[in-house]
């Protein structure tokens, strides 16, 4: 009788032990829930990417934000920084505009305590090369463009951000320069201004993403452009993926 009781008790204890062990094992194997606090911590650990660029960057912006998720905290010039823009005498536009406007914007933003980018992705050029057909006058001369870029490079260092430069994308001369337009653009000017920018970025040891070459050599089914300078949605997505890949190579854990 005692032997039977002992056997029963042992069996019960063994069952309880196995059940408890099983529950513990299952608990260990379950993935931890990601709380809002955890997500906030992960976001805080990412570097802050801030984009200043023209309409090309605006159009691939959503795709770039998606492509850099988990690598950077994405933000860009929105035109809603009212006080800063008023100080910089700028319009309420997300478009960075020409090099003079980019310089003015960054100069004003430098004094904003909430402006804390780790990486500044910058491009300007398409607005600089705008040409009055009757006089061949550029919106920003190539010499002034060079001066503005040198000041932008210096300013980003003062801000304490790592600057990344984007080469200006190609222009379709034939489609752009039709009679009646208030201004023309020429791809030869894109090439010339890019060359000047290349030299300045090399001197300043600024990493450069060659979006011009990528776009020029891009093989797509059908037309890349939707107008004289802008691209279709498929090309915008390819732009974003190309840029994101280059930016990922520069990413490092924030201090």
C-alpha positions as CSV (number, residue, x, y, z in Angstrom):
1,X,0.0,0.0,0.0
2,X,2.8,2.4,0.9
3,X,4.6,1.4,-2.2
4,X,1.5,2.3,-4.3
5,X,1.1,5.7,-2.6
6,X,4.7,6.4,-3.2
7,X,4.3,5.6,-6.8
8,X,1.2,7.8,-7.2
9,X,2.8,10.8,-5.4
10,X,5.9,10.4,-7.5
11,X,3.8,10.4,-10.7
12,X,1.9,13.5,-9.6
13,X,5.1,15.4,-8.8
14,X,6.7,14.3,-12.1
15,X,3.6,15.5,-14.0
16,X,3.7,18.9,-12.2
17,X,7.4,19.3,-12.8
18,X,7.0,18.5,-16.6
19,X,4.0,21.0,-16.9
20,X,6.0,23.7,-15.1
21,X,9.1,23.1,-17.2
22,X,7.0,23.1,-20.4
23,X,5.4,26.5,-19.5
24,X,8.8,28.0,-18.7
25,X,10.3,26.7,-21.9
26,X,7.4,28.1,-23.9
27,X,7.8,31.4,-22.2
28,X,11.5,31.6,-23.0
29,X,10.7,30.8,-26.7
30,X,8.0,33.4,-27.1
31,X,9.3,36.7,-28.7
32,X,9.2,39.7,-26.4
33,X,6.4,42.1,-27.1
34,X,7.7,45.4,-28.7
35,X,6.2,48.2,-26.6
36,X,5.9,51.8,-27.6
37,X,8.8,52.6,-25.2
38,X,10.9,50.0,-27.0
39,X,10.1,51.5,-30.4
40,X,10.9,55.0,-29.1
41,X,14.2,53.7,-27.8
42,X,15.0,52.1,-31.2
43,X,14.1,55.4,-32.9
44,X,16.3,57.4,-30.6
45,X,19.2,55.0,-31.4
46,X,19.0,55.7,-35.2
47,X,20.7,58.6,-36.8
48,X,18.7,61.5,-38.0
49,X,18.7,62.0,-41.8
50,X,17.5,65.4,-43.1
51,X,17.0,66.0,-46.8
52,X,17.3,69.4,-48.5
53,X,16.7,69.2,-52.2
54,X,14.6,70.2,-55.2
55,X,11.4,68.7,-56.6
56,X,13.3,65.5,-57.6
57,X,14.0,64.8,-54.0
58,X,10.4,65.6,-53.1
59,X,9.1,63.0,-55.5
60,X,11.3,60.2,-54.4
61,X,11.0,61.3,-50.8
62,X,8.2,58.9,-49.7
63,X,10.1,56.0,-51.2
64,X,13.3,57.0,-49.6
65,X,11.7,57.3,-46.2
66,X,10.4,53.7,-46.6
67,X,13.8,52.4,-47.9
68,X,15.7,53.9,-44.9
69,X,13.3,52.7,-42.2
70,X,15.3,51.0,-39.5
71,X,18.4,52.8,-40.7
72,X,17.7,56.4,-40.3
73,X,15.0,58.7,-38.8
74,X,13.9,60.4,-42.0
75,X,12.9,64.1,-42.3
76,X,13.2,66.8,-44.9
77,X,12.6,70.5,-45.5
78,X,8.8,70.9,-45.5
79,X,8.3,74.6,-45.8
80,X,6.4,74.6,-42.5
81,X,9.3,75.9,-40.4
82,X,7.5,79.3,-40.5
83,X,9.7,81.3,-38.1
84,X,12.9,80.0,-39.6
85,X,11.8,80.5,-43.1
86,X,10.7,84.1,-42.4
87,X,14.1,84.8,-40.9
88,X,15.7,83.3,-44.0
89,X,13.3,85.3,-46.3
90,X,12.1,82.1,-47.9
91,X,8.9,80.9,-49.3
92,X,6.8,78.2,-47.6
93,X,7.9,75.4,-49.9
94,X,9.4,72.0,-49.4
95,X,11.5,72.7,-52.5
96,X,15.1,73.6,-51.6
97,X,15.5,75.7,-54.7
98,X,18.8,77.0,-55.9
99,X,22.1,77.0,-54.0
100,X,21.6,80.5,-52.6
101,X,18.2,79.4,-51.1
102,X,19.7,76.2,-49.7
103,X,22.5,78.2,-48.1
104,X,20.1,80.7,-46.6
105,X,17.8,77.9,-45.3
106,X,20.7,76.1,-43.6
107,X,22.0,79.3,-42.2
108,X,18.7,80.0,-40.5
109,X,18.2,76.4,-39.4
110,X,21.6,76.4,-37.7
111,X,20.1,78.6,-34.9
112,X,17.1,76.3,-34.4
113,X,17.7,74.1,-31.3
114,X,15.3,71.5,-32.7
115,X,17.4,71.1,-35.8
116,X,19.7,68.2,-34.9
117,X,20.5,66.2,-38.1
118,X,23.3,63.6,-38.0
119,X,23.3,63.3,-41.8
120,X,22.4,66.1,-44.2
121,X,21.5,64.9,-47.7
122,X,21.8,67.9,-50.0
123,X,21.3,68.7,-53.6
124,X,20.9,71.9,-55.6
125,X,21.6,72.6,-59.3
126,X,18.5,72.3,-61.4
127,X,17.3,75.8,-60.3
128,X,20.7,77.3,-60.5
129,X,21.0,76.4,-64.2
130,X,17.7,78.0,-65.2
131,X,18.5,80.1,-68.3
132,X,16.8,83.1,-69.8
133,X,16.6,82.3,-73.5
134,X,16.9,85.9,-74.7
135,X,20.1,86.7,-72.7
136,X,21.5,83.2,-71.8
137,X,21.7,84.5,-68.2
138,X,21.7,81.8,-65.5
139,X,19.7,82.1,-62.3
140,X,22.9,81.4,-60.5
141,X,26.2,81.7,-62.3
142,X,28.6,78.8,-62.1
143,X,31.1,80.9,-60.1
144,X,28.5,81.9,-57.6
145,X,27.3,78.3,-57.5
146,X,30.8,77.2,-56.5
147,X,30.9,79.9,-53.8
148,X,27.6,78.8,-52.4
149,X,28.5,75.2,-52.3
150,X,31.8,75.9,-50.4
151,X,29.8,77.9,-47.9
152,X,27.2,75.0,-47.6
153,X,30.0,72.5,-46.9
154,X,31.5,74.8,-44.2
155,X,28.1,75.4,-42.7
156,X,27.2,71.7,-42.4
157,X,30.4,71.2,-40.4
158,X,29.4,74.1,-38.1
159,X,26.0,72.4,-37.6
160,X,27.8,69.2,-36.7
161,X,26.2,67.1,-39.3
162,X,27.8,64.7,-41.8
163,X,27.0,66.1,-45.3
164,X,26.2,63.8,-48.2
165,X,26.0,65.4,-51.7
166,X,23.7,64.2,-54.5
167,X,24.8,65.0,-58.0
168,X,22.1,66.7,-60.1
169,X,20.0,64.6,-62.4
170,X,19.9,64.9,-66.2
171,X,17.7,67.3,-68.3
172,X,15.8,66.4,-71.5
173,X,16.8,69.4,-73.6
174,X,14.4,68.7,-76.5
175,X,11.4,68.3,-74.3
176,X,12.3,71.2,-71.9
177,X,13.4,73.9,-74.3
178,X,10.2,74.4,-76.3
179,X,9.3,77.9,-77.7
180,X,7.3,80.0,-75.2
181,X,8.9,78.7,-72.0
182,X,10.1,81.5,-69.7
183,X,13.3,79.7,-69.0
184,X,15.4,76.9,-70.5
185,X,17.7,74.2,-69.1
186,X,20.6,72.5,-70.8
187,X,22.1,69.2,-69.9
188,X,25.5,70.6,-70.8
189,X,25.0,73.0,-67.9
190,X,24.1,70.1,-65.6
191,X,27.3,68.4,-66.5
192,X,29.4,71.6,-66.0
193,X,27.8,72.4,-62.6
194,X,28.1,68.8,-61.5
195,X,31.8,68.9,-62.4
196,X,32.3,72.1,-60.2
197,X,30.4,70.4,-57.4
198,X,32.5,67.3,-57.7
199,X,35.7,69.3,-57.2
200,X,34.3,71.1,-54.1
201,X,33.0,67.9,-52.5
202,X,36.3,66.2,-53.1
203,X,38.2,69.0,-51.5
204,X,35.8,69.0,-48.5
205,X,35.9,65.2,-48.3
206,X,32.2,65.1,-48.7
207,X,30.7,61.7,-49.8
208,X,28.9,61.9,-53.1
209,X,26.0,59.9,-54.5
210,X,26.1,59.9,-58.3
211,X,22.4,60.1,-59.1
212,X,23.2,61.7,-62.5
213,X,25.1,58.6,-63.7
214,X,22.6,56.2,-62.2
215,X,19.7,58.0,-63.9
216,X,21.5,58.4,-67.2
217,X,22.4,54.7,-67.4
218,X,19.1,53.5,-66.1
219,X,17.5,50.9,-68.4
220,X,13.7,51.0,-68.0
221,X,10.8,49.8,-70.1
222,X,9.3,52.9,-71.7
223,X,9.9,56.5,-70.8
224,X,11.7,57.5,-67.6
225,X,10.4,61.1,-67.7
226,X,6.9,62.4,-67.1
227,X,8.0,65.9,-68.3
228,X,11.1,67.9,-69.0
229,X,13.0,67.1,-65.8
230,X,10.8,64.9,-63.6
231,X,10.5,61.1,-63.5
232,X,7.8,58.5,-63.4
233,X,6.9,56.6,-60.2
234,X,9.0,53.5,-61.1
235,X,12.1,55.7,-61.6
236,X,11.5,57.6,-58.4
237,X,11.4,54.3,-56.5
238,X,14.6,53.2,-58.2
239,X,16.2,56.5,-57.2
240,X,15.2,56.0,-53.6
241,X,16.5,52.4,-53.4
242,X,19.8,53.5,-55.0
243,X,20.2,56.4,-52.5
244,X,19.2,54.3,-49.5
245,X,21.8,51.7,-50.4
246,X,24.5,54.3,-50.5
247,X,23.3,55.9,-47.2
248,X,23.2,52.5,-45.5
249,X,26.9,52.2,-46.2
250,X,27.5,55.5,-44.3
251,X,25.2,54.7,-41.4
252,X,26.7,54.0,-38.0
253,X,25.3,53.8,-34.5
254,X,24.6,57.2,-33.0
255,X,26.7,58.2,-30.0
